[in-house]
Amino acid sequence: MALRALLLTSAAVLLILIHRMSAADPSSCRAVWLFKMACSQPRAAVVEQVKAWSSRQCYDSEGEECSYQIVTEAPGYVEIKHTNLSSQKSTALNFTFKPPDVPSFCSMRGLSTTAPPGGSSPYCVLHNLVNGSGLTQEAGFREICNAAMCPSMDVTACGAA
């Protein structure tokens, strides 16, 4: 019961904060994912997925599922770079994980910024990475994202990972 109240309160606070921070910039996307697990698990899943897709050879139709690289890695933070194969435009991704020491709850915040025009969809680069890592299948998974936080969300169909 206390965990559920913590989750609901955290989600409400996050929505208010994200709404205040959001801008209608189509080259930027913010999203929040909530998990019923320690932050070390989603962090490790994202890092492993980046490593798997860093050397993967893929074609234009799979552009968000390859060409990733880790720029910076710390216990509560991962910075990633993605390069679109067809346009050679890069996308900067940042994930923060809070609180780092709670064993049964994690808030993972993502920010994706793409160099327009012709880059990858900021939403799809985030979404496909989280989906490809298997995190969307975890018990208690919840994504908080909308068109105000991520304008490219409503106009782009992301490929399945």
C-alpha positions as CSV (number, residue, x, y, z in Angstrom):
1,M,0.0,0.0,0.0
2,A,2.8,2.4,0.9
3,L,4.7,1.5,-2.3
4,R,1.5,2.2,-4.4
5,A,1.1,5.6,-2.7
6,L,4.8,6.4,-3.4
7,L,4.4,5.4,-7.1
8,L,1.3,7.5,-7.5
9,T,2.7,10.5,-5.8
10,S,6.0,10.2,-7.7
11,A,4.1,9.9,-11.0
12,A,2.0,13.0,-10.3
13,V,5.1,15.1,-9.3
14,L,7.0,13.9,-12.4
15,L,4.1,14.9,-14.7
16,I,3.9,18.4,-13.2
17,L,7.7,18.8,-13.5
18,I,7.9,17.5,-17.0
19,H,4.9,19.7,-18.1
20,R,6.8,22.7,-16.8
21,M,10.1,21.7,-18.5
22,S,8.5,20.6,-21.8
23,A,8.7,22.7,-25.0
24,A,7.2,22.1,-28.4
25,D,10.6,21.5,-29.9
26,P,10.3,18.6,-32.4
27,S,14.0,17.8,-32.2
28,S,13.7,17.0,-28.4
29,C,11.8,14.4,-26.4
30,R,11.5,13.8,-22.7
31,A,10.0,10.7,-21.2
32,V,9.8,9.0,-17.8
33,W,9.6,5.3,-17.1
34,L,8.6,3.8,-13.8
35,F,9.6,0.3,-12.6
36,K,9.0,-1.8,-9.6
37,M,12.7,-2.7,-9.2
38,A,16.0,-1.2,-8.2
39,C,17.5,1.3,-10.6
40,S,20.5,-0.9,-11.2
41,Q,18.3,-3.3,-13.3
42,P,16.9,-0.9,-15.9
43,R,20.3,0.9,-16.1
44,A,22.0,-2.4,-16.8
45,A,19.3,-3.3,-19.4
46,V,19.8,0.0,-21.2
47,V,23.6,-0.4,-21.2
48,E,23.5,-4.0,-22.5
49,Q,21.1,-3.0,-25.3
50,V,23.4,-0.1,-26.4
51,K,26.3,-2.6,-26.4
52,A,24.2,-5.0,-28.5
53,W,23.2,-2.4,-31.0
54,S,26.6,-0.6,-31.1
55,S,28.1,-3.1,-33.6
56,R,24.9,-4.3,-35.2
57,Q,24.8,-3.9,-39.0
58,C,21.4,-2.7,-40.1
59,Y,19.6,-1.1,-43.0
60,D,17.7,2.2,-43.4
61,S,14.4,0.7,-42.2
62,E,16.0,-0.4,-38.9
63,G,17.9,2.9,-38.4
64,E,17.0,3.3,-34.7
65,E,18.2,-0.3,-33.9
66,C,22.0,0.2,-34.6
67,S,24.8,2.7,-34.4
68,Y,24.5,3.5,-30.6
69,Q,27.5,4.2,-28.4
70,I,27.9,4.9,-24.7
71,V,29.5,8.3,-24.1
72,T,29.4,8.4,-20.3
73,E,28.4,5.8,-17.8
74,A,27.9,6.3,-14.0
75,P,25.6,4.6,-11.4
76,G,22.8,7.1,-11.8
77,Y,23.4,8.4,-15.3
78,V,24.1,7.1,-18.8
79,E,24.8,9.3,-21.8
80,I,24.5,7.7,-25.2
81,K,25.0,8.8,-28.8
82,H,23.0,7.5,-31.8
83,T,23.9,8.1,-35.4
84,N,21.3,7.8,-38.1
85,L,22.8,5.7,-40.9
86,S,21.1,7.5,-43.9
87,S,21.5,11.1,-42.8
88,Q,24.6,10.7,-40.5
89,K,22.8,13.1,-38.0
90,S,23.4,12.3,-34.4
91,T,21.1,12.1,-31.5
92,A,22.2,12.7,-27.9
93,L,20.4,10.6,-25.3
94,N,20.6,11.0,-21.5
95,F,19.1,8.7,-18.9
96,T,19.0,9.4,-15.2
97,F,18.0,6.8,-12.6
98,K,16.4,7.8,-9.3
99,P,16.5,6.9,-6.4
100,P,19.6,4.8,-6.7
101,D,19.3,2.9,-3.4
102,V,15.6,1.9,-3.2
103,P,15.2,-1.8,-4.0
104,S,11.6,-1.8,-5.2
105,F,11.2,1.4,-7.2
106,C,13.0,3.3,-10.0
107,S,12.2,6.4,-12.0
108,M,14.2,6.4,-15.3
109,R,14.1,9.8,-17.0
110,G,15.2,10.1,-20.6
111,L,16.0,13.0,-22.8
112,S,16.7,12.7,-26.6
113,T,17.8,15.6,-28.7
114,T,18.2,15.1,-32.5
115,A,20.0,17.4,-34.9
116,P,17.4,18.4,-37.4
117,P,16.6,18.0,-40.3
118,G,16.8,14.4,-41.4
119,G,17.8,12.9,-38.1
120,S,16.0,10.1,-36.3
121,S,12.8,10.6,-34.4
122,P,13.8,11.7,-30.9
123,Y,10.9,9.6,-29.5
124,C,11.7,6.5,-31.5
125,V,15.4,6.5,-30.5
126,L,14.3,6.5,-26.8
127,H,11.3,4.1,-27.3
128,N,13.2,1.5,-29.4
129,L,16.1,1.4,-26.9
130,V,13.8,0.9,-23.9
131,N,11.6,-1.6,-25.8
132,G,14.6,-3.5,-27.3
133,S,16.0,-3.9,-23.8
134,G,12.9,-5.8,-22.7
135,L,12.0,-3.2,-20.0
136,T,8.5,-2.6,-21.5
137,Q,7.7,-6.2,-20.5
138,E,8.7,-5.8,-16.9
139,A,6.0,-6.0,-14.2
140,G,5.0,-2.6,-13.0
141,F,6.4,-0.9,-16.1
142,R,4.8,2.5,-16.9
143,E,5.8,5.1,-19.5
144,I,4.9,8.8,-19.0
145,C,5.2,10.6,-22.2
146,N,2.8,12.7,-24.4
147,A,2.9,15.1,-27.3
148,A,3.7,18.1,-25.1
149,M,6.8,16.3,-23.7
150,C,7.7,14.8,-27.1
151,P,6.2,16.4,-30.2
152,S,7.5,13.6,-32.5
153,M,5.6,11.0,-30.5
154,D,2.3,11.5,-32.4
155,V,3.7,11.9,-35.9
156,T,6.1,8.9,-36.0
157,A,5.6,5.2,-36.2
158,C,8.5,3.5,-34.5
159,G,9.9,0.2,-35.7
160,A,9.5,-2.8,-33.4
161,A,12.6,-3.9,-31.7
